[in-house]
Amino acid sequence: MTLILFTTTAPNPLTDELSHQGHQVFEAVSISEVYALADQHPAATIIITADVHLERAKAIQHHYTTLHLRPNTTVQDILWELSHAKRAGTVQ
């Protein structure tokens, strides 16, 4: 699965962990990067890390379905959500 990880810092530790699970992960630290990657990979799932400011997250959520992570979200939580949900939501 192709994933776009919207985060405040790169590299993000989640990138390696998700890549080791067989996913192709692209990191984005700006809204414009997310838009560009989403245009290049229209089937990608956009994951917003917990450290992204709410207003920046909303700018993406207005245009795309996303998973918005909470601070204690684990890779296992993300993998479960990716395999069970096809809607916008918050992973706890």
Backbone as CSV, one residue per row, in Angstrom:
resi,resn,N_x,N_y,N_z,CA_x,CA_y,CA_z,C_x,C_y,C_z
1,MET,0.845,-1.166,0.000,0.000,0.000,0.000,0.897,1.239,0.000
2,THR,0.470,2.255,-0.702,1.207,3.512,-0.745,0.658,4.445,0.325
3,LEU,1.570,5.012,1.115,1.193,5.894,2.209,1.920,7.226,2.078
4,ILE,1.222,8.297,2.423,1.834,9.617,2.518,1.795,9.988,3.992
5,LEU,2.957,10.186,4.586,3.052,10.517,6.000,3.301,12.011,6.134
6,PHE,2.281,12.736,6.589,2.387,14.178,6.804,2.866,14.379,8.238
7,THR,4.066,14.919,8.386,4.722,15.024,9.681,5.441,16.357,9.789
8,THR,5.908,16.684,10.985,6.631,17.947,11.156,8.130,17.789,10.959
9,THR,8.634,16.566,11.079,10.063,16.340,10.905,10.301,15.072,10.098
10,ALA,11.315,15.133,9.281,11.692,13.962,8.493,13.191,13.756,8.676
11,PRO,13.634,12.539,8.799,12.836,11.322,8.701,12.034,11.067,9.978
12,ASN,10.893,10.462,9.792,10.030,10.093,10.904,10.220,8.598,11.168
13,PRO,10.327,8.179,12.438,10.534,6.763,12.741,9.441,5.845,12.172
14,LEU,8.238,6.357,12.015,7.154,5.539,11.468,7.430,5.112,10.031
15,THR,8.171,5.920,9.301,8.460,5.609,7.903,9.181,4.270,7.775
16,ASP,10.247,4.097,8.541,10.994,2.829,8.489,10.134,1.664,8.946
17,GLU,9.403,1.869,10.030,8.581,0.784,10.565,7.505,0.353,9.570
18,LEU,6.850,1.316,8.924,5.815,0.988,7.941,6.427,0.390,6.676
19,SER,7.596,0.876,6.290,8.293,0.324,5.125,8.671,-1.132,5.360
20,HIS,9.103,-1.454,6.570,9.462,-2.839,6.895,8.245,-3.765,6.871
21,GLN,7.060,-3.183,6.933,5.823,-3.965,6.840,5.363,-4.108,5.391
22,GLY,6.170,-3.593,4.461,5.870,-3.766,3.043,5.161,-2.604,2.374
23,HIS,5.019,-1.490,3.068,4.343,-0.328,2.493,5.358,0.628,1.869
24,GLN,4.919,1.308,0.825,5.733,2.362,0.220,5.319,3.657,0.911
25,VAL,6.257,4.321,1.583,5.934,5.489,2.398,6.672,6.708,1.868
26,PHE,5.906,7.777,1.647,6.463,9.066,1.254,6.226,10.037,2.398
27,GLU,7.262,10.756,2.800,7.125,11.750,3.865,6.893,13.129,3.264
28,ALA,6.060,13.893,3.954,5.803,15.276,3.561,5.823,16.130,4.822
29,VAL,6.516,17.261,4.758,6.553,18.165,5.909,5.806,19.467,5.643
30,SER,5.300,19.615,4.425,4.515,20.816,4.107,3.211,20.400,3.426
31,ILE,2.240,21.270,3.506,0.940,21.007,2.884,1.110,20.830,1.376
32,SER,1.944,21.660,0.768,2.134,21.571,-0.683,2.758,20.233,-1.084
33,GLU,3.629,19.696,-0.239,4.207,18.374,-0.519,3.134,17.291,-0.484
34,VAL,2.221,17.394,0.480,1.128,16.418,0.557,0.297,16.477,-0.713
35,TYR,-0.070,17.680,-1.141,-0.871,17.832,-2.359,-0.148,17.249,-3.570
36,ALA,1.140,17.541,-3.697,1.906,17.047,-4.842,1.992,15.520,-4.824
37,LEU,2.272,14.951,-3.667,2.343,13.493,-3.571,0.985,12.846,-3.813
38,ALA,-0.073,13.475,-3.324,-1.419,12.937,-3.536,-1.785,12.966,-5.022
39,ASP,-1.331,13.984,-5.738,-1.565,14.039,-7.186,-0.800,12.923,-7.899
40,GLN,0.416,12.646,-7.455,1.249,11.612,-8.071,0.785,10.202,-7.710
41,HIS,0.181,10.069,-6.527,-0.239,8.758,-6.009,-1.681,8.842,-5.517
42,PRO,-2.646,8.930,-6.447,-4.040,9.167,-6.052,-4.651,8.069,-5.172
43,ALA,-4.104,6.875,-5.186,-4.646,5.799,-4.354,-3.993,5.743,-2.970
44,ALA,-3.041,6.624,-2.716,-2.319,6.605,-1.442,-3.232,6.978,-0.280
45,THR,-2.917,6.412,0.871,-3.578,6.786,2.114,-2.719,7.842,2.787
46,ILE,-3.352,8.915,3.240,-2.628,9.999,3.896,-2.744,9.823,5.408
47,ILE,-1.588,9.757,6.052,-1.523,9.637,7.500,-0.929,10.930,8.045
48,ILE,-1.617,11.525,9.014,-1.155,12.770,9.634,-0.668,12.431,11.038
49,THR,0.600,12.730,11.316,1.135,12.419,12.634,0.587,13.387,13.678
50,ALA,0.668,12.966,14.929,0.076,13.728,16.032,0.730,15.097,16.235
51,ASP,1.965,15.262,15.778,2.657,16.526,15.989,2.297,17.614,14.977
52,VAL,1.508,17.283,13.972,1.088,18.281,12.977,0.001,19.152,13.596
53,HIS,0.171,20.461,13.511,-0.780,21.418,14.071,-2.168,21.196,13.467
54,LEU,-3.183,21.317,14.281,-4.560,21.028,13.875,-4.984,21.792,12.622
55,GLU,-4.636,23.055,12.515,-5.028,23.845,11.340,-4.369,23.317,10.070
56,ARG,-3.131,22.889,10.163,-2.448,22.309,9.005,-3.091,20.982,8.629
57,ALA,-3.456,20.200,9.637,-4.118,18.916,9.382,-5.457,19.141,8.693
58,LYS,-6.215,20.121,9.144,-7.527,20.397,8.557,-7.421,20.797,7.094
59,ALA,-6.342,21.483,6.734,-6.156,21.877,5.332,-6.104,20.659,4.434
60,ILE,-5.520,19.586,4.925,-5.451,18.337,4.161,-6.776,17.591,4.259
61,GLN,-7.353,17.543,5.445,-8.586,16.790,5.673,-9.772,17.347,4.890
62,HIS,-9.725,18.607,4.521,-10.799,19.185,3.706,-10.795,18.632,2.284
63,HIS,-9.670,18.078,1.857,-9.529,17.601,0.479,-9.376,16.091,0.347
64,TYR,-8.908,15.442,1.409,-8.596,14.014,1.326,-9.067,13.271,2.569
65,THR,-9.312,11.999,2.384,-9.556,11.113,3.508,-8.216,10.854,4.178
66,THR,-8.175,10.938,5.497,-6.915,10.790,6.215,-7.074,9.924,7.457
67,LEU,-5.946,9.509,7.976,-5.854,8.940,9.318,-5.053,9.951,10.129
68,HIS,-5.641,10.486,11.189,-4.945,11.450,12.037,-4.561,10.732,13.324
69,LEU,-3.271,10.595,13.532,-2.766,9.822,14.658,-2.808,10.607,15.961
70,ARG,-2.954,9.874,17.043,-2.830,10.444,18.378,-1.407,10.206,18.866
71,PRO,-0.985,10.908,19.926,0.423,10.807,20.353,0.926,9.398,20.650
72,ASN,0.112,8.516,21.159,0.586,7.191,21.541,0.275,6.101,20.520
73,THR,-0.051,6.477,19.323,-0.379,5.497,18.292,0.842,4.651,17.942
74,THR,0.634,3.345,17.851,1.719,2.425,17.483,1.575,2.030,16.016
75,VAL,2.613,1.439,15.475,2.553,0.946,14.103,1.474,-0.123,13.987
76,GLN,1.330,-0.946,15.013,0.291,-1.977,14.987,-1.102,-1.344,14.899
77,ASP,-1.311,-0.222,15.601,-2.592,0.492,15.504,-2.836,0.978,14.078
78,ILE,-1.797,1.527,13.465,-1.913,2.034,12.094,-2.224,0.892,11.133
79,LEU,-1.497,-0.202,11.266,-1.714,-1.347,10.379,-3.128,-1.892,10.524
80,TRP,-3.627,-1.955,11.747,-4.998,-2.429,11.962,-5.981,-1.488,11.277
81,GLU,-5.799,-0.203,11.475,-6.709,0.786,10.883,-6.666,0.706,9.358
82,LEU,-5.484,0.569,8.784,-5.359,0.473,7.332,-6.060,-0.765,6.792
83,SER,-6.025,-1.841,7.533,-6.629,-3.078,7.052,-8.133,-3.145,7.308
84,HIS,-8.650,-2.314,8.208,-10.064,-2.402,8.583,-10.904,-1.177,8.240
85,ALA,-10.286,-0.087,7.910,-11.069,1.132,7.702,-10.706,1.792,6.381
86,LYS,-11.701,2.267,5.706,-11.514,3.005,4.453,-12.151,4.394,4.568
87,ARG,-12.152,4.939,5.762,-12.807,6.221,6.000,-11.866,7.132,6.797
88,ALA,-12.217,8.388,6.900,-11.441,9.314,7.711,-11.622,8.939,9.174
89,GLY,-10.609,9.198,9.956,-10.741,8.904,11.366,-9.507,9.254,12.140
90,THR,-9.586,9.008,13.433,-8.481,9.236,14.324,-8.088,7.893,14.910
91,VAL,-6.812,7.597,14.875,-6.329,6.348,15.447,-5.889,6.649,16.860
92,GLN,-6.404,5.861,17.799,-6.083,6.121,19.221,-4.902,5.329,19.685
